Amino acid sequence: MTAPFSAIDRHSATWAAITAWAERDRAAIRAEIDNPATPHDRTQVLRGRLIAITDLLALAEERPAIAVSQETYGL
């Protein structure tokens, strides 16, 4: 699946603001998950949010391109 954008400018003020927000939110979520008084159902919701934030931050990571050859498997 191809992203609908070419690249994220990791040095932009916008990305810096998003990263700062995400780190603050991640810390708050982890603190709430670690709190023994947090109900199990709530921790599941928080874990989902944590995954979404991690996925958002991963958009800026550079990943190596996957080389595709024309060879087939024995055909």
PQR file of N, CA, C, O and H, with PARSE charges and radii, in Angstrom:
ATOM      1  N   MET A   1       0.846  -1.175   0.000 -0.4000 1.5000
ATOM      2  CA  MET A   1       0.000   0.000   0.000 -0.0000 2.0000
ATOM      3  C   MET A   1       0.887   1.231   0.000  0.5500 1.7000
ATOM      4  O   MET A   1       1.856   1.302   0.756 -0.5500 1.4000
ATOM      5  N   THR A   2       0.568   2.180  -0.825 -0.4000 1.5000
ATOM      6  CA  THR A   2       1.361   3.387  -0.934 -0.0000 2.0000
ATOM      7  C   THR A   2       0.719   4.497  -0.118  0.5500 1.7000
ATOM      8  O   THR A   2      -0.500   4.672  -0.122 -0.5500 1.4000
ATOM      9  H   THR A   2      -0.219   2.122  -1.439  0.4000 1.0000
ATOM     10  N   ALA A   3       1.563   5.238   0.578 -0.4000 1.5000
ATOM     11  CA  ALA A   3       1.059   6.359   1.372 -0.0000 2.0000
ATOM     12  C   ALA A   3       0.585   7.465   0.429  0.5500 1.7000
ATOM     13  O   ALA A   3       1.128   7.602  -0.667 -0.5500 1.4000
ATOM     14  H   ALA A   3       2.553   5.095   0.581  0.4000 1.0000
ATOM     15  N   PRO A   4      -0.405   8.249   0.823 -0.5600 1.5000
ATOM     16  CA  PRO A   4      -0.929   9.303  -0.044  0.2800 2.0000
ATOM     17  C   PRO A   4      -0.040  10.543  -0.066  0.5500 1.7000
ATOM     18  O   PRO A   4      -0.460  11.588  -0.563 -0.5500 1.4000
ATOM     19  N   PHE A   5       1.144  10.450   0.448 -0.4000 1.5000
ATOM     20  CA  PHE A   5       2.082  11.567   0.472 -0.0000 2.0000
ATOM     21  C   PHE A   5       3.455  11.039   0.116  0.5500 1.7000
ATOM     22  O   PHE A   5       3.712   9.838   0.205 -0.5500 1.4000
ATOM     23  H   PHE A   5       1.485   9.602   0.852  0.4000 1.0000
ATOM     24  N   SER A   6       4.333  11.937  -0.287 -0.4000 1.5000
ATOM     25  CA  SER A   6       5.650  11.465  -0.711 -0.0000 2.0000
ATOM     26  C   SER A   6       6.588  11.271   0.467  0.5500 1.7000
ATOM     27  O   SER A   6       7.298  10.267   0.528 -0.5500 1.4000
ATOM     28  H   SER A   6       4.124  12.912  -0.359  0.4000 1.0000
ATOM     29  N   ALA A   7       6.605  12.200   1.392 -0.4000 1.5000
ATOM     30  CA  ALA A   7       7.489  12.074   2.552 -0.0000 2.0000
ATOM     31  C   ALA A   7       7.067  13.082   3.610  0.5500 1.7000
ATOM     32  O   ALA A   7       6.414  14.084   3.316 -0.5500 1.4000
ATOM     33  H   ALA A   7       6.028  13.015   1.343  0.4000 1.0000
ATOM     34  N   ILE A   8       7.448  12.798   4.825 -0.4000 1.5000
ATOM     35  CA  ILE A   8       7.189  13.729   5.920 -0.0000 2.0000
ATOM     36  C   ILE A   8       8.457  14.524   6.155  0.5500 1.7000
ATOM     37  O   ILE A   8       9.547  13.960   6.261 -0.5500 1.4000
ATOM     38  H   ILE A   8       7.979  11.985   5.064  0.4000 1.0000
ATOM     39  N   ASP A   9       8.308  15.832   6.237 -0.4000 1.5000
ATOM     40  CA  ASP A   9       9.461  16.685   6.539 -0.0000 2.0000
ATOM     41  C   ASP A   9       9.693  16.615   8.039  0.5500 1.7000
ATOM     42  O   ASP A   9       9.027  17.298   8.818 -0.5500 1.4000
ATOM     43  H   ASP A   9       7.423  16.290   6.151  0.4000 1.0000
ATOM     44  N   ARG A  10      10.638  15.788   8.429 -0.4000 1.5000
ATOM     45  CA  ARG A  10      10.908  15.571   9.851 -0.0000 2.0000
ATOM     46  C   ARG A  10      11.494  16.797  10.536  0.5500 1.7000
ATOM     47  O   ARG A  10      11.612  16.827  11.761 -0.5500 1.4000
ATOM     48  H   ARG A  10      11.179  15.234   7.797  0.4000 1.0000
ATOM     49  N   HIS A  11      11.858  17.802   9.759 -0.4000 1.5000
ATOM     50  CA  HIS A  11      12.467  19.002  10.332 -0.0000 2.0000
ATOM     51  C   HIS A  11      11.494  20.188  10.375  0.5500 1.7000
ATOM     52  O   HIS A  11      11.883  21.295  10.747 -0.5500 1.4000
ATOM     53  H   HIS A  11      11.762  17.778   8.764  0.4000 1.0000
ATOM     54  N   SER A  12      10.247  19.962  10.001 -0.4000 1.5000
ATOM     55  CA  SER A  12       9.273  21.054   9.984 -0.0000 2.0000
ATOM     56  C   SER A  12       8.742  21.339  11.386  0.5500 1.7000
ATOM     57  O   SER A  12       8.780  20.482  12.269 -0.5500 1.4000
ATOM     58  H   SER A  12       9.930  19.062   9.698  0.4000 1.0000
ATOM     59  N   ALA A  13       8.254  22.543  11.567 -0.4000 1.5000
ATOM     60  CA  ALA A  13       7.662  22.931  12.851 -0.0000 2.0000
ATOM     61  C   ALA A  13       6.400  22.109  13.125  0.5500 1.7000
ATOM     62  O   ALA A  13       6.105  21.774  14.272 -0.5500 1.4000
ATOM     63  H   ALA A  13       8.223  23.239  10.850  0.4000 1.0000
ATOM     64  N   THR A  14       5.671  21.793  12.076 -0.4000 1.5000
ATOM     65  CA  THR A  14       4.457  20.997  12.238 -0.0000 2.0000
ATOM     66  C   THR A  14       4.782  19.607  12.776  0.5500 1.7000
ATOM     67  O   THR A  14       4.140  19.130  13.711 -0.5500 1.4000
ATOM     68  H   THR A  14       5.910  22.066  11.144  0.4000 1.0000
ATOM     69  N   TRP A  15       5.787  18.960  12.178 -0.4000 1.5000
ATOM     70  CA  TRP A  15       6.144  17.621  12.648 -0.0000 2.0000
ATOM     71  C   TRP A  15       6.712  17.676  14.058  0.5500 1.7000
ATOM     72  O   TRP A  15       6.482  16.764  14.852 -0.5500 1.4000
ATOM     73  H   TRP A  15       6.309  19.348  11.419  0.4000 1.0000
ATOM     74  N   ALA A  16       7.449  18.732  14.378 -0.4000 1.5000
ATOM     75  CA  ALA A  16       7.975  18.885  15.744 -0.0000 2.0000
ATOM     76  C   ALA A  16       6.826  18.995  16.741  0.5500 1.7000
ATOM     77  O   ALA A  16       6.883  18.413  17.824 -0.5500 1.4000
ATOM     78  H   ALA A  16       7.635  19.473  13.733  0.4000 1.0000
ATOM     79  N   ALA A  17       5.782  19.740  16.378 -0.4000 1.5000
ATOM     80  CA  ALA A  17       4.621  19.882  17.261 -0.0000 2.0000
ATOM     81  C   ALA A  17       3.884  18.548  17.408  0.5500 1.7000
ATOM     82  O   ALA A  17       3.460  18.188  18.507 -0.5500 1.4000
ATOM     83  H   ALA A  17       5.736  20.213  15.498  0.4000 1.0000
ATOM     84  N   ILE A  18       3.733  17.824  16.311 -0.4000 1.5000
ATOM     85  CA  ILE A  18       3.071  16.517  16.367 -0.0000 2.0000
ATOM     86  C   ILE A  18       3.866  15.559  17.246  0.5500 1.7000
ATOM     87  O   ILE A  18       3.293  14.843  18.068 -0.5500 1.4000
ATOM     88  H   ILE A  18       4.077  18.116  15.418  0.4000 1.0000
ATOM     89  N   THR A  19       5.179  15.548  17.074 -0.4000 1.5000
ATOM     90  CA  THR A  19       6.036  14.665  17.865 -0.0000 2.0000
ATOM     91  C   THR A  19       5.957  15.012  19.348  0.5500 1.7000
ATOM     92  O   THR A  19       5.868  14.121  20.193 -0.5500 1.4000
ATOM     93  H   THR A  19       5.644  16.129  16.406  0.4000 1.0000
ATOM     94  N   ALA A  20       5.991  16.303  19.664 -0.4000 1.5000
ATOM     95  CA  ALA A  20       5.908  16.727  21.067 -0.0000 2.0000
ATOM     96  C   ALA A  20       4.575  16.303  21.675  0.5500 1.7000
ATOM     97  O   ALA A  20       4.535  15.786  22.791 -0.5500 1.4000
ATOM     98  H   ALA A  20       6.064  17.027  18.978  0.4000 1.0000
ATOM     99  N   TRP A  21       3.477  16.522  20.938 -0.4000 1.5000
ATOM    100  CA  TRP A  21       2.162  16.108  21.428 -0.0000 2.0000
ATOM    101  C   TRP A  21       2.122  14.596  21.642  0.5500 1.7000
ATOM    102  O   TRP A  21       1.634  14.119  22.667 -0.5500 1.4000
ATOM    103  H   TRP A  21       3.509  16.941  20.031  0.4000 1.0000
ATOM    104  N   ALA A  22       2.639  13.849  20.666 -0.4000 1.5000
ATOM    105  CA  ALA A  22       2.593  12.389  20.740 -0.0000 2.0000
ATOM    106  C   ALA A  22       3.388  11.869  21.932  0.5500 1.7000
ATOM    107  O   ALA A  22       2.946  10.948  22.619 -0.5500 1.4000
ATOM    108  H   ALA A  22       3.035  14.237  19.833  0.4000 1.0000
ATOM    109  N   GLU A  23       4.542  12.446  22.180 -0.4000 1.5000
ATOM    110  CA  GLU A  23       5.363  12.007  23.317 -0.0000 2.0000
ATOM    111  C   GLU A  23       4.664  12.305  24.646  0.5500 1.7000
ATOM    112  O   GLU A  23       4.691  11.485  25.564 -0.5500 1.4000
ATOM    113  H   GLU A  23       4.901  13.195  21.622  0.4000 1.0000
ATOM    114  N   ARG A  24       4.036  13.487  24.746 -0.4000 1.5000
ATOM    115  CA  ARG A  24       3.298  13.824  25.972 -0.0000 2.0000
ATOM    116  C   ARG A  24       2.119  12.877  26.171  0.5500 1.7000
ATOM    117  O   ARG A  24       1.887  12.378  27.271 -0.5500 1.4000
ATOM    118  H   ARG A  24       4.014  14.153  24.000  0.4000 1.0000
ATOM    119  N   ASP A  25       1.384  12.641  25.095 -0.4000 1.5000
ATOM    120  CA  ASP A  25       0.218  11.765  25.182 -0.0000 2.0000
ATOM    121  C   ASP A  25       0.642  10.337  25.505  0.5500 1.7000
ATOM    122  O   ASP A  25      -0.015   9.653  26.289 -0.5500 1.4000
ATOM    123  H   ASP A  25       1.573  13.047  24.201  0.4000 1.0000
ATOM    124  N   ARG A  26       1.737   9.890  24.903 -0.4000 1.5000
ATOM    125  CA  ARG A  26       2.242   8.541  25.180 -0.0000 2.0000
ATOM    126  C   ARG A  26       2.618   8.386  26.646  0.5500 1.7000
ATOM    127  O   ARG A  26       2.314   7.365  27.265 -0.5500 1.4000
ATOM    128  H   ARG A  26       2.271  10.445  24.266  0.4000 1.0000
ATOM    129  N   ALA A  27       3.278   9.396  27.203 -0.4000 1.5000
ATOM    130  CA  ALA A  27       3.667   9.334  28.617 -0.0000 2.0000
ATOM    131  C   ALA A  27       2.431   9.288  29.518  0.5500 1.7000
ATOM    132  O   ALA A  27       2.396   8.536  30.492 -0.5500 1.4000
ATOM    133  H   ALA A  27       3.525  10.225  26.701  0.4000 1.0000
ATOM    134  N   ALA A  28       1.417  10.097  29.189 -0.4000 1.5000
ATOM    135  CA  ALA A  28       0.189  10.108  29.988 -0.0000 2.0000
ATOM    136  C   ALA A  28      -0.539   8.766  29.885  0.5500 1.7000
ATOM    137  O   ALA A  28      -1.064   8.259  30.876 -0.5500 1.4000
ATOM    138  H   ALA A  28       1.446  10.708  28.398  0.4000 1.0000
ATOM    139  N   ILE A  29      -0.566   8.206  28.694 -0.4000 1.5000
ATOM    140  CA  ILE A  29      -1.227   6.911  28.500 -0.0000 2.0000
ATOM    141  C   ILE A  29      -0.511   5.822  29.287  0.5500 1.7000
ATOM    142  O   ILE A  29      -1.149   5.006  29.951 -0.5500 1.4000
ATOM    143  H   ILE A  29      -0.140   8.618  27.889  0.4000 1.0000
ATOM    144  N   ARG A  30       0.812   5.812  29.211 -0.4000 1.5000
ATOM    145  CA  ARG A  30       1.573   4.791  29.948 -0.0000 2.0000
ATOM    146  C   ARG A  30       1.339   4.911  31.450  0.5500 1.7000
ATOM    147  O   ARG A  30       1.203   3.907  32.149 -0.5500 1.4000
ATOM    148  H   ARG A  30       1.331   6.475  28.671  0.4000 1.0000
ATOM    149  N   ALA A  31       1.295   6.151  31.939 -0.4000 1.5000
ATOM    150  CA  ALA A  31       1.058   6.358  33.369 -0.0000 2.0000
ATOM    151  C   ALA A  31      -0.317   5.826  33.766  0.5500 1.7000
ATOM    152  O   ALA A  31      -0.471   5.212  34.822 -0.5500 1.4000
ATOM    153  H   ALA A  31       1.405   6.967  31.371  0.4000 1.0000
ATOM    154  N   GLU A  32      -1.316   6.066  32.910 -0.4000 1.5000
ATOM    155  CA  GLU A  32      -2.665   5.584  33.225 -0.0000 2.0000
ATOM    156  C   GLU A  32      -2.738   4.055  33.146  0.5500 1.7000
ATOM    157  O   GLU A  32      -3.405   3.420  33.963 -0.5500 1.4000
ATOM    158  H   GLU A  32      -1.191   6.565  32.052  0.4000 1.0000
ATOM    159  N   ILE A  33      -2.052   3.470  32.163 -0.4000 1.5000
ATOM    160  CA  ILE A  33      -2.035   2.005  32.053 -0.0000 2.0000
ATOM    161  C   ILE A  33      -1.371   1.388  33.279  0.5500 1.7000
ATOM    162  O   ILE A  33      -1.831   0.364  33.785 -0.5500 1.4000
ATOM    163  H   ILE A  33      -1.510   3.985  31.500  0.4000 1.0000
ATOM    164  N   ASP A  34      -0.293   2.004  33.759 -0.4000 1.5000
ATOM    165  CA  ASP A  34       0.457   1.471  34.903 -0.0000 2.0000
ATOM    166  C   ASP A  34      -0.257   1.658  36.234  0.5500 1.7000
ATOM    167  O   ASP A  34       0.112   1.032  37.227 -0.5500 1.4000
ATOM    168  H   ASP A  34       0.081   2.835  33.348  0.4000 1.0000
ATOM    169  N   ASN A  35      -1.275   2.512  36.265 -0.4000 1.5000
ATOM    170  CA  ASN A  35      -2.016   2.763  37.490 -0.0000 2.0000
ATOM    171  C   ASN A  35      -2.881   1.538  37.813  0.5500 1.7000
ATOM    172  O   ASN A  35      -3.723   1.151  37.001 -0.5500 1.4000
ATOM    173  H   ASN A  35      -1.575   3.020  35.458  0.4000 1.0000
ATOM    174  N   PRO A  36      -2.685   0.927  38.982 -0.5600 1.5000
ATOM    175  CA  PRO A  36      -3.468  -0.267  39.330  0.2800 2.0000
ATOM    176  C   PRO A  36      -4.972  -0.006  39.417  0.5500 1.7000
ATOM    177  O   PRO A  36      -5.765  -0.944  39.329 -0.5500 1.4000
ATOM    178  N   ALA A  37      -5.371   1.244  39.586 -0.4000 1.5000
ATOM    179  CA  ALA A  37      -6.796   1.562  39.694 -0.0000 2.0000
ATOM    180  C   ALA A  37      -7.480   1.658  38.329  0.5500 1.7000
ATOM    181  O   ALA A  37      -8.705   1.767  38.265 -0.5500 1.4000
ATOM    182  H   ALA A  37      -4.728   2.006  39.657  0.4000 1.0000
ATOM    183  N   THR A  38      -6.718   1.620  37.251 -0.4000 1.5000
ATOM    184  CA  THR A  38      -7.309   1.709  35.915 -0.0000 2.0000
ATOM    185  C   THR A  38      -7.968   0.377  35.564  0.5500 1.7000
ATOM    186  O   THR A  38      -7.315  -0.666  35.595 -0.5500 1.4000
ATOM    187  H   THR A  38      -5.723   1.532  37.303  0.4000 1.0000
ATOM    188  N   PRO A  39      -9.266   0.410  35.229 -0.5600 1.5000
ATOM    189  CA  PRO A  39      -9.966  -0.835  34.884  0.2800 2.0000
ATOM    190  C   PRO A  39      -9.381  -1.486  33.625  0.5500 1.7000
ATOM    191  O   PRO A  39      -8.836  -0.810  32.752 -0.5500 1.4000
ATOM    192  N   HIS A  40      -9.505  -2.793  33.558 -0.4000 1.5000
ATOM    193  CA  HIS A  40      -8.958  -3.558  32.437 -0.0000 2.0000
ATOM    194  C   HIS A  40      -9.495  -3.060  31.094  0.5500 1.7000
ATOM    195  O   HIS A  40      -8.727  -2.904  30.145 -0.5500 1.4000
ATOM    196  H   HIS A  40      -9.947  -3.342  34.267  0.4000 1.0000
ATOM    197  N   ASP A  41     -10.802  -2.807  31.004 -0.4000 1.5000
ATOM    198  CA  ASP A  41     -11.386  -2.334  29.744 -0.0000 2.0000
ATOM    199  C   ASP A  41     -10.751  -1.022  29.304  0.5500 1.7000
ATOM    200  O   ASP A  41     -10.494  -0.817  28.117 -0.5500 1.4000
ATOM    201  H   ASP A  41     -11.426  -2.933  31.775  0.4000 1.0000
ATOM    202  N   ARG A  42     -10.503  -0.145  30.251 -0.4000 1.5000
ATOM    203  CA  ARG A  42      -9.880   1.143  29.933 -0.0000 2.0000
ATOM    204  C   ARG A  42      -8.449   0.938  29.439  0.5500 1.7000
ATOM    205  O   ARG A  42      -8.011   1.627  28.517 -0.5500 1.4000
ATOM    206  H   ARG A  42     -10.712  -0.311  31.215  0.4000 1.0000
ATOM    207  N   THR A  43      -7.717   0.001  30.037 -0.4000 1.5000
ATOM    208  CA  THR A  43      -6.340  -0.232  29.585 -0.0000 2.0000
ATOM    209  C   THR A  43      -6.322  -0.731  28.142  0.5500 1.7000
ATOM    210  O   THR A  43      -5.386  -0.437  27.398 -0.5500 1.4000
ATOM    211  H   THR A  43      -8.072  -0.559  30.786  0.4000 1.0000
ATOM    212  N   GLN A  44      -7.344  -1.480  27.741 -0.4000 1.5000
ATOM    213  CA  GLN A  44      -7.395  -1.961  26.358 -0.0000 2.0000
ATOM    214  C   GLN A  44      -7.576  -0.798  25.386  0.5500 1.7000
ATOM    215  O   GLN A  44      -6.950  -0.769  24.326 -0.5500 1.4000
ATOM    216  H   GLN A  44      -8.105  -1.719  28.345  0.4000 1.0000
ATOM    217  N   VAL A  45      -8.425   0.153  25.743 -0.4000 1.5000
ATOM    218  CA  VAL A  45      -8.614   1.349  24.918 -0.0000 2.0000
ATOM    219  C   VAL A  45      -7.308   2.133  24.843  0.5500 1.7000
ATOM    220  O   VAL A  45      -6.905   2.585  23.771 -0.5500 1.4000
ATOM    221  H   VAL A  45      -8.933   0.130  26.604  0.4000 1.0000
ATOM    222  N   LEU A  46      -6.657   2.289  25.982 -0.4000 1.5000
ATOM    223  CA  LEU A  46      -5.402   3.036  26.026 -0.0000 2.0000
ATOM    224  C   LEU A  46      -4.312   2.348  25.211  0.5500 1.7000
ATOM    225  O   LEU A  46      -3.517   3.017  24.550 -0.5500 1.4000
ATOM    226  H   LEU A  46      -6.984   1.923  26.853  0.4000 1.0000
ATOM    227  N   ARG A  47      -4.268   1.042  25.252 -0.4000 1.5000
ATOM    228  CA  ARG A  47      -3.272   0.306  24.455 -0.0000 2.0000
ATOM    229  C   ARG A  47      -3.502   0.537  22.961  0.5500 1.7000
ATOM    230  O   ARG A  47      -2.547   0.649  22.193 -0.5500 1.4000
ATOM    231  H   ARG A  47      -4.914   0.499  25.789  0.4000 1.0000
ATOM    232  N   GLY A  48      -4.752   0.606  22.557 -0.4000 1.5000
ATOM    233  CA  GLY A  48      -5.069   0.912  21.159 -0.0000 2.0000
ATOM    234  C   GLY A  48      -4.601   2.297  20.767  0.5500 1.7000
ATOM    235  O   GLY A  48      -4.048   2.487  19.684 -0.5500 1.4000
ATOM    236  H   GLY A  48      -5.528   0.515  23.181  0.4000 1.0000
ATOM    237  N   ARG A  49      -4.820   3.268  21.644 -0.4000 1.5000
ATOM    238  CA  ARG A  49      -4.338   4.628  21.376 -0.0000 2.0000
ATOM    239  C   ARG A  49      -2.821   4.661  21.300  0.5500 1.7000
ATOM    240  O   ARG A  49      -2.254   5.363  20.462 -0.5500 1.4000
ATOM    241  H   ARG A  49      -5.270   3.114  22.524  0.4000 1.0000
ATOM    242  N   LEU A  50      -2.166   3.911  22.166 -0.4000 1.5000
ATOM    243  CA  LEU A  50      -0.706   3.849  22.176 -0.0000 2.0000
ATOM    244  C   LEU A  50      -0.187   3.286  20.851  0.5500 1.7000
ATOM    245  O   LEU A  50       0.796   3.789  20.307 -0.5500 1.4000
ATOM    246  H   LEU A  50      -2.627   3.341  22.846  0.4000 1.0000
ATOM    247  N   ILE A  51      -0.829   2.268  20.344 -0.4000 1.5000
ATOM    248  CA  ILE A  51      -0.440   1.698  19.052 -0.0000 2.0000
ATOM    249  C   ILE A  51      -0.641   2.719  17.934  0.5500 1.7000
ATOM    250  O   ILE A  51       0.213   2.848  17.056 -0.5500 1.4000
ATOM    251  H   ILE A  51      -1.627   1.859  20.786  0.4000 1.0000
ATOM    252  N   ALA A  52      -1.761   3.444  17.956 -0.4000 1.5000
ATOM    253  CA  ALA A  52      -2.029   4.446  16.923 -0.0000 2.0000
ATOM    254  C   ALA A  52      -0.981   5.555  16.941  0.5500 1.7000
ATOM    255  O   ALA A  52      -0.528   5.997  15.885 -0.5500 1.4000
ATOM    256  H   ALA A  52      -2.454   3.339  18.669  0.4000 1.0000
ATOM    257  N   ILE A  53      -0.597   6.002  18.122 -0.4000 1.5000
ATOM    258  CA  ILE A  53       0.421   7.044  18.234 -0.0000 2.0000
ATOM    259  C   ILE A  53       1.768   6.527  17.739  0.5500 1.7000
ATOM    260  O   ILE A  53       2.488   7.240  17.040 -0.5500 1.4000
ATOM    261  H   ILE A  53      -0.966   5.643  18.979  0.4000 1.0000
ATOM    262  N   THR A  54       2.107   5.306  18.096 -0.4000 1.5000
ATOM    263  CA  THR A  54       3.361   4.708  17.630 -0.0000 2.0000
ATOM    264  C   THR A  54       3.364   4.601  16.110  0.5500 1.7000
ATOM    265  O   THR A  54       4.379   4.877  15.470 -0.5500 1.4000
ATOM    266  H   THR A  54       1.522   4.727  18.664  0.4000 1.0000
ATOM    267  N   ASP A  55       2.241   4.205  15.532 -0.4000 1.5000
ATOM    268  CA  ASP A  55       2.136   4.122  14.071 -0.0000 2.0000
ATOM    269  C   ASP A  55       2.272   5.498  13.426  0.5500 1.7000
ATOM    270  O   ASP A  55       2.902   5.631  12.377 -0.5500 1.4000
ATOM    271  H   ASP A  55       1.416   3.981  16.052  0.4000 1.0000
ATOM    272  N   LEU A  56       1.691   6.509  14.038 -0.4000 1.5000
ATOM    273  CA  LEU A  56       1.814   7.870  13.520 -0.0000 2.0000
ATOM    274  C   LEU A  56       3.272   8.308  13.497  0.5500 1.7000
ATOM    275  O   LEU A  56       3.746   8.833  12.490 -0.5500 1.4000
ATOM    276  H   LEU A  56       1.179   6.401  14.890  0.4000 1.0000
ATOM    277  N   LEU A  57       3.979   8.099  14.585 -0.4000 1.5000
ATOM    278  CA  LEU A  57       5.382   8.499  14.653 -0.0000 2.0000
ATOM    279  C   LEU A  57       6.248   7.692  13.687  0.5500 1.7000
ATOM    280  O   LEU A  57       7.267   8.188  13.206 -0.5500 1.4000
ATOM    281  H   LEU A  57       3.595   7.672  15.404  0.4000 1.0000
ATOM    282  N   ALA A  58       5.856   6.471  13.408 -0.4000 1.5000
ATOM    283  CA  ALA A  58       6.627   5.621  12.490 -0.0000 2.0000
ATOM    284  C   ALA A  58       6.539   6.102  11.043  0.5500 1.7000
ATOM    285  O   ALA A  58       7.355   5.701  10.213 -0.5500 1.4000
ATOM    286  H   ALA A  58       5.028   6.068  13.799  0.4000 1.0000
ATOM    287  N   LEU A  59       5.570   6.949  10.730 -0.4000 1.5000
ATOM    288  CA  LEU A  59       5.449   7.455   9.367 -0.0000 2.0000
ATOM    289  C   LEU A  59       6.693   8.226   8.927  0.5500 1.7000
ATOM    290  O   LEU A  59       6.992   8.291   7.735 -0.5500 1.4000
ATOM    291  H   LEU A  59       4.907   7.275  11.405  0.4000 1.0000
ATOM    292  N   ALA A  60       7.410   8.805   9.873 -0.4000 1.5000
ATOM    293  CA  ALA A  60       8.583   9.607   9.536 -0.0000 2.0000
ATOM    294  C   ALA A  60       9.855   8.777   9.426  0.5500 1.7000
ATOM    295  O   ALA A  60      10.897   9.294   9.025 -0.5500 1.4000
ATOM    296  H   ALA A  60       7.166   8.752  10.842  0.4000 1.0000
ATOM    297  N   GLU A  61       9.780   7.502   9.777 -0.4000 1.5000
ATOM    298  CA  GLU A  61      10.968   6.652   9.704 -0.0000 2.0000
ATOM    299  C   GLU A  61      11.295   6.331   8.252  0.5500 1.7000
ATOM    300  O   GLU A  61      10.409   6.064   7.441 -0.5500 1.4000
ATOM    301  H   GLU A  61       8.933   7.082  10.103  0.4000 1.0000
ATOM    302  N   GLU A  62      12.578   6.363   7.948 -0.4000 1.5000
ATOM    303  CA  GLU A  62      13.005   5.973   6.610 -0.0000 2.0000
ATOM    304  C   GLU A  62      13.149   4.462   6.585  0.5500 1.7000
ATOM    305  O   GLU A  62      13.773   3.864   7.461 -0.5500 1.4000
ATOM    306  H   GLU A  62      13.298   6.579   8.608  0.4000 1.0000
ATOM    307  N   ARG A  63      12.568   3.866   5.577 -0.4000 1.5000
ATOM    308  CA  ARG A  63      12.635   2.416   5.445 -0.0000 2.0000
ATOM    309  C   ARG A  63      13.275   2.085   4.107  0.5500 1.7000
ATOM    310  O   ARG A  63      13.027   2.760   3.107 -0.5500 1.4000
ATOM    311  H   ARG A  63      12.062   4.352   4.865  0.4000 1.0000
ATOM    312  N   PRO A  64      14.086   1.061   4.090 -0.5600 1.5000
ATOM    313  CA  PRO A  64      14.706   0.689   2.818  0.2800 2.0000
ATOM    314  C   PRO A  64      13.657   0.189   1.827  0.5500 1.7000
ATOM    315  O   PRO A  64      12.676  -0.452   2.205 -0.5500 1.4000
ATOM    316  N   ALA A  65      13.885   0.493   0.570 -0.4000 1.5000
ATOM    317  CA  ALA A  65      12.969   0.033  -0.468 -0.0000 2.0000
ATOM    318  C   ALA A  65      13.124  -1.472  -0.646  0.5500 1.7000
ATOM    319  O   ALA A  65      14.217  -2.021  -0.505 -0.5500 1.4000
ATOM    320  H   ALA A  65      14.682   1.014   0.263  0.4000 1.0000
ATOM    321  N   ILE A  66      12.043  -2.107  -0.950 -0.4000 1.5000
ATOM    322  CA  ILE A  66      12.067  -3.546  -1.186 -0.0000 2.0000
ATOM    323  C   ILE A  66      12.306  -3.769  -2.672  0.5500 1.7000
ATOM    324  O   ILE A  66      11.535  -3.310  -3.514 -0.5500 1.4000
ATOM    325  H   ILE A  66      11.155  -1.660  -1.065  0.4000 1.0000
ATOM    326  N   ALA A  67      13.380  -4.477  -2.981 -0.4000 1.5000
ATOM    327  CA  ALA A  67      13.700  -4.758  -4.379 -0.0000 2.0000
ATOM    328  C   ALA A  67      12.823  -5.903  -4.877  0.5500 1.7000
ATOM    329  O   ALA A  67      12.713  -6.948  -4.236 -0.5500 1.4000
ATOM    330  H   ALA A  67      14.006  -4.850  -2.297  0.4000 1.0000
ATOM    331  N   VAL A  68      12.214  -5.685  -6.013 -0.4000 1.5000
ATOM    332  CA  VAL A  68      11.360  -6.707  -6.603 -0.0000 2.0000
ATOM    333  C   VAL A  68      12.024  -7.180  -7.887  0.5500 1.7000
ATOM    334  O   VAL A  68      12.293  -6.388  -8.790 -0.5500 1.4000
ATOM    335  H   VAL A  68      12.304  -4.836  -6.534  0.4000 1.0000
ATOM    336  N   SER A  69      12.279  -8.461  -7.955 -0.4000 1.5000
ATOM    337  CA  SER A  69      12.871  -9.006  -9.181 -0.0000 2.0000
ATOM    338  C   SER A  69      11.770  -9.622 -10.032  0.5500 1.7000
ATOM    339  O   SER A  69      10.668  -9.886  -9.549 -0.5500 1.4000
ATOM    340  H   SER A  69      12.060  -9.104  -7.222  0.4000 1.0000
ATOM    341  N   GLN A  70      12.073  -9.843 -11.271 -0.4000 1.5000
ATOM    342  CA  GLN A  70      11.099 -10.424 -12.191 -0.0000 2.0000
ATOM    343  C   GLN A  70      11.102 -11.947 -12.137  0.5500 1.7000
ATOM    344  O   GLN A  70      10.299 -12.595 -12.807 -0.5500 1.4000
ATOM    345  H   GLN A  70      12.968  -9.629 -11.663  0.4000 1.0000
ATOM    346  N   GLU A  71      11.988 -12.510 -11.353 -0.4000 1.5000
ATOM    347  CA  GLU A  71      12.053 -13.962 -11.269 -0.0000 2.0000
ATOM    348  C   GLU A  71      10.802 -14.497 -10.585  0.5500 1.7000
ATOM    349  O   GLU A  71      10.213 -13.845  -9.722 -0.5500 1.4000
ATOM    350  H   GLU A  71      12.640 -11.983 -10.809  0.4000 1.0000
ATOM    351  N   THR A  72      10.419 -15.677 -10.987 -0.4000 1.5000
ATOM    352  CA  THR A  72       9.297 -16.344 -10.340 -0.0000 2.0000
ATOM    353  C   THR A  72       9.822 -17.578  -9.637  0.5500 1.7000
ATOM    354  O   THR A  72      10.981 -17.954  -9.817 -0.5500 1.4000
ATOM    355  H   THR A  72      10.897 -16.206 -11.688  0.4000 1.0000
ATOM    356  N   TYR A  73       9.015 -18.185  -8.872 -0.4000 1.5000
ATOM    357  CA  TYR A  73       9.424 -19.351  -8.105 -0.0000 2.0000
ATOM    358  C   TYR A  73       9.211 -20.620  -8.919  0.5500 1.7000
ATOM    359  O   TYR A  73       8.210 -21.317  -8.750 -0.5500 1.4000
ATOM    360  H   TYR A  73       8.073 -17.880  -8.726  0.4000 1.0000
ATOM    361  N   GLY A  74      10.154 -20.912  -9.800 -0.4000 1.5000
ATOM    362  CA  GLY A  74      10.125 -22.145 -10.574 -0.0000 2.0000
ATOM    363  C   GLY A  74       9.180 -22.150 -11.755  0.5500 1.7000
ATOM    364  O   GLY A  74       8.988 -23.193 -12.381 -0.5500 1.4000
ATOM    365  H   GLY A  74      10.967 -20.345  -9.938  0.4000 1.0000
ATOM    366  N   LEU A  75       8.591 -21.028 -12.074 -0.4000 1.5000
ATOM    367  CA  LEU A  75       7.672 -21.003 -13.224 -0.0000 2.0000
ATOM    368  C   LEU A  75       8.388 -20.608 -14.476  0.5500 1.7000
ATOM    369  O   LEU A  75       7.774 -20.534 -15.541 -0.5500 1.4000
ATOM    370  H   LEU A  75       8.747 -20.181 -11.566  0.4000 1.0000
TER
END
